[in-house]
Amino acid sequence: MTLQDEGIPFNPLNVQIGPKEKPLEERDQGGMGIILAKNLVDRMDYRRDRGKNILRMEKRYR
């Protein structure tokens, strides 16, 4: 699956989430969707091309 937009440059793969030891209630709310996506797919790549953010996610079914 490939998602793209013309928003400001944003690489979701560089998002830093607080320590995993912290309970969810004590973590910042932003970024949890990125963690979920990273855990569900086999590969995720980001690039910026011609003013667009392009995020490619790959899931292999065995």
SVG drawing of the C-alpha trace seen along z (x, -y; Angstrom):
<svg xmlns="http://www.w3.org/2000/svg" viewBox="-4 -22 18 41">
<polyline fill="none" stroke="black" stroke-width="0.4" points="0.0,0.0 1.3,-3.4 0.1,-6.6 1.0,-10.1 0.2,-13.7 1.5,-17.1 1.9,-18.3 4.9,-19.5 7.9,-17.1 7.3,-14.5 9.1,-11.1 7.0,-9.0 9.9,-6.5 11.8,-9.1 9.2,-9.6 10.6,-8.9 8.2,-7.5 8.9,-7.6 10.2,-4.6 8.2,-1.4 8.3,-0.8 5.9,-3.7 2.2,-2.8 0.2,-4.0 -1.6,-6.6 1.7,-8.3 3.0,-8.5 2.5,-11.3 -0.6,-10.6 1.0,-11.3 2.8,-8.5 0.9,-5.5 -0.6,-4.9 2.9,-4.8 4.0,-2.2 0.9,-0.1 1.5,-0.3 5.2,0.6 4.2,3.7 1.6,4.8 3.7,4.6 6.8,6.4 8.4,3.3 7.8,-0.4 9.7,-3.0 9.4,-6.8 10.6,-9.2 10.0,-12.8 9.6,-13.2 8.4,-16.3 6.9,-18.0 5.1,-14.8 5.5,-12.6 5.3,-9.0 5.0,-6.2 5.0,-2.6 4.0,0.3 4.4,3.9 2.8,6.9 3.6,10.4 1.1,13.2 2.5,16.6"/>
</svg>
